[in-house]
Amino acid sequence: MTVRLTLISPATSEALRDVRFDDESPLDPAGTARAEAAAAAVPRTARSYTSPSLRCRQTARALGLRPEPVPALAGCDMGRWRGLTLDAVAAAEGEAVAAWLSDPSAAPHGGESLRDVRTRVGTWLDTLSTLPDEPGPLTAVAEPDVIRAALIHVLEAPDASFWRLDVRPLSAVHLTGRAHRWNLRPGSPLE
């Protein structure tokens, strides 16, 4: 059976605007309004999933979805950098940030490496692609880093490609998969 999965990135939050590692901040009012306005563009699917983060759950609700939170779709565990801006971390730990940005297996913050995120997300995708009874199309609202990891997995691209993918707020990417083989239809903004 072919699985059809639409991955949607969350609307804007204060953390996203501040270029801050997620700290469970809620959507900002503009993000909520944009998600509510885009709800009609979201396909109604048999099942929907979400990253466990507050902004993904709020985006999913604003889009009219009733998603199941999936731990495998959690954003990267940023350890002690959680809640800090990238600029603040770079000023305090420049070499650590450089290592994190250049080595997908590095986790100088004490959390997960980007390679670990790719493996976790890829395992979830491959499990989905082998379920014989998954009903109809699926939707998942997921953190931008989770969507990047999914795309790298689907394309079998090098881990270093992670930083080459730009996932904009409230954009959708469409995947189809069967038996560990995935195809990608590049995304577009929800309008």
C-alpha positions in Angstrom: 0.0 0.0 0.0 1.3 3.5 -0.8 1.3 6.0 2.1 0.6 9.6 1.3 2.0 12.0 3.9 1.9 15.7 4.0 4.3 17.4 6.4 3.4 20.9 7.5 5.7 23.2 9.3 4.4 25.2 12.3 3.3 28.8 12.2 5.5 31.5 13.7 6.2 31.8 17.4 8.3 34.2 19.4 11.2 31.7 19.5 11.2 31.3 15.8 11.2 35.1 15.2 14.0 35.5 17.8 16.1 32.6 16.2 15.9 30.9 19.6 16.2 27.2 20.2 12.6 26.2 21.1 11.5 26.7 24.6 7.9 25.7 24.3 6.7 29.2 23.6 3.3 29.5 22.1 2.4 30.7 18.6 2.4 34.4 18.3 -1.0 36.1 17.4 0.1 36.6 13.7 1.1 32.9 13.5 -2.3 31.8 14.9 -4.2 34.0 12.5 -2.2 32.8 9.5 -2.7 29.1 10.5 -6.5 29.7 10.9 -6.6 31.4 7.5 -4.8 28.5 5.9 -7.0 25.8 7.4 -9.1 25.5 4.2 -5.9 24.6 2.2 -5.1 21.6 4.5 -6.4 18.4 3.1 -8.6 16.5 5.4 -6.9 13.2 6.1 -7.8 9.9 7.8 -5.2 10.6 10.5 -3.0 13.4 11.6 0.1 13.6 13.7 2.1 16.3 15.4 5.4 17.0 17.0 4.8 17.1 20.7 5.9 20.8 20.9 3.4 23.5 21.9 3.7 25.4 18.6 3.1 22.3 16.5 0.1 21.3 18.6 -1.3 24.8 18.4 -0.7 25.0 14.6 -2.5 21.7 14.1 -5.5 22.9 16.1 -5.6 26.2 14.2 -5.5 24.2 11.0 -8.5 22.3 12.1 -6.7 19.0 12.7 -7.0 16.7 15.7 -3.6 15.2 15.7 -2.0 12.4 17.7 1.3 13.6 19.2 4.2 11.4 18.1 7.4 11.4 20.2 9.5 10.4 17.1 8.5 13.8 15.5 9.9 15.8 18.4 12.3 18.6 17.4 16.0 18.1 18.1 16.8 18.0 21.9 19.0 21.0 22.2 20.2 20.2 25.7 21.5 23.2 27.6 21.0 25.5 24.5 17.2 25.2 24.8 15.6 28.6 25.0 18.8 30.5 24.1 19.3 32.5 20.9 21.8 31.3 18.3 23.7 34.6 18.7 23.9 34.2 22.5 25.2 30.6 22.2 27.7 31.6 19.5 29.0 34.4 21.6 29.5 32.1 24.6 30.4 28.8 22.8 31.7 29.7 19.4 33.7 26.6 18.8 30.8 24.4 20.0 28.4 26.1 17.6 30.9 25.7 14.7 31.2 22.0 15.5 27.4 21.6 15.6 27.0 23.4 12.3 29.7 21.4 10.5 29.4 17.9 12.0 26.0 16.2 11.9 27.2 13.8 14.6 28.1 16.5 17.1 26.0 17.3 20.1 28.0 19.8 22.1 24.9 21.1 23.8 24.4 17.8 25.5 21.2 16.9 23.6 20.8 15.1 20.3 22.9 15.3 17.2 21.3 16.0 13.9 22.2 12.5 12.8 20.3 11.1 15.7 17.2 13.2 14.7 17.5 11.9 11.1 17.7 8.3 12.3 14.7 8.7 14.6 12.5 10.5 12.0 13.7 8.0 9.2 12.7 5.1 11.4 9.2 6.6 11.9 8.8 7.2 8.2 10.0 3.7 7.3 7.6 2.2 9.8 4.7 4.2 8.3 5.7 3.0 4.8 5.4 -0.7 5.7 2.0 -0.5 7.5 -0.5 -2.5 5.4 -3.6 -1.0 6.9 -2.8 2.7 7.3 -6.0 4.4 6.2 -5.8 7.0 3.4 -3.6 10.1 3.3 -1.9 11.3 6.4 -0.9 14.8 7.7 1.8 15.7 10.2 2.6 19.1 11.7 6.3 18.9 12.5 9.1 21.1 13.5 11.3 22.5 10.7 14.3 20.3 11.8 12.1 17.2 11.7 11.0 18.1 8.2 14.6 18.6 7.1 15.5 15.2 8.6 12.6 13.6 6.8 13.6 15.1 3.5 17.3 14.0 3.9 16.1 10.5 4.7 13.7 10.4 1.8 16.3 11.6 -0.7 19.1 9.5 0.9 21.1 12.7 0.9 24.2 13.3 3.0 23.6 14.4 6.6 25.4 17.7 5.8 22.5 18.6 3.5 20.4 19.4 6.6 21.6 23.0 6.5 20.8 23.4 2.8 17.0 22.9 3.2 14.9 26.0 4.1 11.6 25.1 5.7 9.4 28.2 5.9 6.5 28.5 8.4 3.2 27.0 7.3 4.6 25.3 4.2 3.7 21.8 3.1 5.8 19.0 1.7 4.2 15.9 0.2 5.7 12.4 0.5 4.6 9.1 -0.9 6.1 5.9 0.3 5.9 2.1 0.2 8.3 -0.5 1.6 11.0 1.9 2.7 11.0 3.8 -0.6 9.9 7.4 -0.6 9.2 10.0 -3.2 9.1 13.7 -2.7 6.8 16.4 -4.1 8.5 19.7 -3.1 6.4 21.9 -0.9 4.6 25.2 -1.2 3.1 27.7 1.3 -0.4 26.9 2.6 -2.6 29.6 1.1 
